[in-house]
Amino acid sequence: MMAAIAASDFENDVIIYERNDRVGRKILATGNGRCNMTNINAGIGNYYGGHPEFIKCAIDKFWVRKTMDFFSELGILCREEEGGKIYPYSGQASAVLDVLRMRLDKAGVKIKTKYEVKNISKNKNGFTLSFYNGETARADKVIIATGGRAAPNLGSTGAGYEILRRFGHTITDLSPSLVQIKTDDDIVKKLKGIKLQARVMLGEYSERGETLFTEYGLSGPPIFSLSAKLAGQKEIALDMMPEYSTEQLTALIYERITSNPECALENFFVGMLNKRVGQSLLKSIGVEPLSRSADTLSHKEITRIAETIKNWRFNVRGTMSWNNAQVTKGGADTSEFDPETMESKLVKGLYAVGELLDIDGDCGGYNLQWAWSSGYIAGMSMRQ
Ligand SMILES: Cc1cc2nc3c(=O)[nH]c(=O)nc-3n(C[C@H](O)[C@H](O)[C@H](O)COP(=O)(O)OP(=O)(O)OC[C@H]3O[C@@H](n4cnc5c(N)ncnc54)[C@H](O)[C@@H]3O)c2cc1C
């Protein structure tokens, strides 16, 4: 949509072909229905892929401020939230889609829904698009903006990769990102539904925030963010009391024993940690039975408890599937595209933008920013 707006403005005959029965369905699902449109802190360090420096031109040409100005002109009042996340003030993702659709209309862009592109070929007269409904269309230039493979129920089934492959483009390995992480521990399953404010650690990375135990592993904003850095990691760890050091925690446990020596271990954490989490933690390190009284804890056990609260480790067993992912890691190799225009270096007049390219961002508005920027740049350069 952004590419079409930039390409059009009545100067060109621009048509969007969309496989769904409406455009922009994914936007409605973003930011839990609130659309985290961008992030004021967005910089090259928030992006991954074979060549993240590919986005430098986009940062120069059309980045956060210009995106916010663009939406502001369309009537979107923005609200900044924790971590620089930008949302429409109305709290409605539908507002973002509404203004884009109105702008498309104003620019004279034609929208053809239920047109699923099967293939695109090029000959001396330009491009021919063929659709699953049997129809064909001709175009002088084409921007492929089919998204990646994440959330295929919203339309992005990965079709763009095949089309680009047929043109000779390289597609790097694809994997789900910004997604829940699977662990192989029974403990996590038993704690499903419990939320904690934790610091989550994955190798050299850590993120703080609401973390959720689930049937299959761990979820929540810190988990989503860390899933982008999962490659090669075997363990993920929770610090369930990040404000305390291990020494402070050890002292706290001693204090609690002194003030309530006969407290059964099953109730020992009440008021300090989630009760069920505390019980599972004790079992996981073999401090049993839970009917024991607190004053039977040895110094070694107390130290172990404090260390585990600070660093509870779980084995990583991969991520949830494409259906649960917010973005695709990997994509069309950006070294085969011009970062100034998003045009293919292999096929003149062919452009690729957004998640389809081998660029993925952190959780927090960064992926939509990339979609807006790359779309805008491709559209503008197509005008020339
Ligand atoms: C649940 C969820 C929440 C998210 N929340 C956020 C957030 O708050 N902030 C953020 O920055 N990012 C968020 N993201 C990521 C962000 O939405 C995507 O990275 C972004 O939408 C990618 O834009 P795109 O235009 O490249 O592709 P998409 O938005 O996926 O759009 C691709 C379009 O192409 C259509 N299409 C696909 N194949 C064909 C075909 N063969 N023929 C015709 N049409 C086709 C699809 O139906 C779709 O409409 C979220 C993603 C999900 C799934």
The ligand as an SDF file (V2000), in Angstrom:
LIG
                    3D

 53 58  0  0  0  0  0  0  0  0999 V2000
    0.3270  -10.9230   14.6870 C   0  0  0  0  0  0  0  0  0  0  0  0
    1.3640   -9.9600   14.1900 C   0  0  0  0  0  0  0  0  0  0  0  0
    1.6030   -8.7920   14.8900 C   0  0  0  0  0  0  0  0  0  0  0  0
    2.5900   -7.8930   14.4370 C   0  0  0  0  0  0  0  0  0  0  0  0
    2.7540   -6.7220   15.1050 N   0  0  0  0  0  0  0  0  0  0  0  0
    3.6560   -5.8220   14.6500 C   0  0  0  0  0  0  0  0  0  0  0  0
    3.7760   -4.5440   15.2570 C   0  0  0  0  0  0  0  0  0  0  0  0
    2.9880   -4.1830   16.1540 O   0  0  0  0  0  0  0  0  0  0  0  0
    4.7370   -3.7100   14.7940 N   0  0  0  0  0  0  0  0  0  0  0  0
    5.5670   -4.0580   13.7550 C   0  0  0  0  0  0  0  0  0  0  0  0
    6.4370   -3.2580   13.3950 O   0  0  0  0  0  0  0  0  0  0  0  0
    5.4360   -5.2400   13.1280 N   0  0  0  0  0  0  0  0  0  0  0  0
    4.4910   -6.1160   13.5370 C   0  0  0  0  0  0  0  0  0  0  0  0
    4.3360   -7.3050   12.8670 N   0  0  0  0  0  0  0  0  0  0  0  0
    5.1650   -7.5570   11.6600 C   0  0  0  0  0  0  0  0  0  0  0  0
    4.6360   -6.7500   10.4640 C   0  0  0  0  0  0  0  0  0  0  0  0
    3.2310   -6.8120   10.4450 O   0  0  0  0  0  0  0  0  0  0  0  0
    5.1870   -7.2890    9.1370 C   0  0  0  0  0  0  0  0  0  0  0  0
    6.5890   -7.3760    9.1970 O   0  0  0  0  0  0  0  0  0  0  0  0
    4.7630   -6.3640    7.9860 C   0  0  0  0  0  0  0  0  0  0  0  0
    3.3530   -6.3490    7.8750 O   0  0  0  0  0  0  0  0  0  0  0  0
    5.3770   -6.8110    6.6720 C   0  0  0  0  0  0  0  0  0  0  0  0
    4.8320   -6.0160    5.6540 O   0  0  0  0  0  0  0  0  0  0  0  0
    4.8310   -6.5180    4.1320 P   0  0  0  0  0  0  0  0  0  0  0  0
    4.0750   -5.4840    3.3620 O   0  0  0  0  0  0  0  0  0  0  0  0
    6.1930   -6.8610    3.7180 O   0  0  0  0  0  0  0  0  0  0  0  0
    3.9940   -7.8740    4.1220 O   0  0  0  0  0  0  0  0  0  0  0  0
    2.5200   -8.2360    4.6500 P   0  0  0  0  0  0  0  0  0  0  0  0
    2.0530   -7.2210    5.6250 O   0  0  0  0  0  0  0  0  0  0  0  0
    2.5720   -9.6460    5.0510 O   0  0  0  0  0  0  0  0  0  0  0  0
    1.6140   -8.0630    3.3590 O   0  0  0  0  0  0  0  0  0  0  0  0
    1.7430   -8.9250    2.2450 C   0  0  0  0  0  0  0  0  0  0  0  0
    0.4500   -8.8820    1.4650 C   0  0  0  0  0  0  0  0  0  0  0  0
    0.6430   -9.5950    0.2300 O   0  0  0  0  0  0  0  0  0  0  0  0
   -0.4750  -10.4420    0.0010 C   0  0  0  0  0  0  0  0  0  0  0  0
   -0.0160  -11.5750   -0.8270 N   0  0  0  0  0  0  0  0  0  0  0  0
    0.8240  -12.5620   -0.4730 C   0  0  0  0  0  0  0  0  0  0  0  0
    1.0320  -13.4010   -1.5290 N   0  0  0  0  0  0  0  0  0  0  0  0
    0.2970  -12.9170   -2.5580 C   0  0  0  0  0  0  0  0  0  0  0  0
    0.0810  -13.3460   -3.9020 C   0  0  0  0  0  0  0  0  0  0  0  0
    0.6870  -14.4360   -4.3840 N   0  0  0  0  0  0  0  0  0  0  0  0
   -0.7400  -12.6170   -4.6770 N   0  0  0  0  0  0  0  0  0  0  0  0
   -1.3680  -11.4920   -4.2090 C   0  0  0  0  0  0  0  0  0  0  0  0
   -1.2030  -11.0590   -2.9220 N   0  0  0  0  0  0  0  0  0  0  0  0
   -0.3790  -11.7560   -2.1200 C   0  0  0  0  0  0  0  0  0  0  0  0
   -0.9060  -10.8580    1.3880 C   0  0  0  0  0  0  0  0  0  0  0  0
   -2.2440  -11.3310    1.4070 O   0  0  0  0  0  0  0  0  0  0  0  0
   -0.6910   -9.5700    2.1840 C   0  0  0  0  0  0  0  0  0  0  0  0
   -1.8460   -8.7610    2.1740 O   0  0  0  0  0  0  0  0  0  0  0  0
    3.3470   -8.2080   13.2800 C   0  0  0  0  0  0  0  0  0  0  0  0
    3.0980   -9.3820   12.5770 C   0  0  0  0  0  0  0  0  0  0  0  0
    2.1080  -10.2530   13.0260 C   0  0  0  0  0  0  0  0  0  0  0  0
    1.8240  -11.5000   12.2410 C   0  0  0  0  0  0  0  0  0  0  0  0
  1  2  1  0
  2  3  1  0
  2 52  2  0
  3  4  2  0
  4  5  1  0
  4 50  1  0
  5  6  2  0
  6  7  1  0
  6 13  1  0
  7  8  2  0
  7  9  1  0
  9 10  1  0
 10 11  2  0
 10 12  1  0
 12 13  2  0
 13 14  1  0
 14 15  1  0
 14 50  1  0
 15 16  1  0
 16 17  1  0
 16 18  1  0
 18 19  1  0
 18 20  1  0
 20 21  1  0
 20 22  1  0
 22 23  1  0
 23 24  1  0
 24 25  2  0
 24 26  1  0
 24 27  1  0
 27 28  1  0
 28 29  2  0
 28 30  1  0
 28 31  1  0
 31 32  1  0
 32 33  1  0
 33 34  1  0
 33 48  1  0
 34 35  1  0
 35 36  1  0
 35 46  1  0
 36 37  1  0
 36 45  1  0
 37 38  2  0
 38 39  1  0
 39 40  1  0
 39 45  2  0
 40 41  1  0
 40 42  2  0
 42 43  1  0
 43 44  2  0
 44 45  1  0
 46 47  1  0
 46 48  1  0
 48 49  1  0
 50 51  2  0
 51 52  1  0
 52 53  1  0
M  END
$$$$
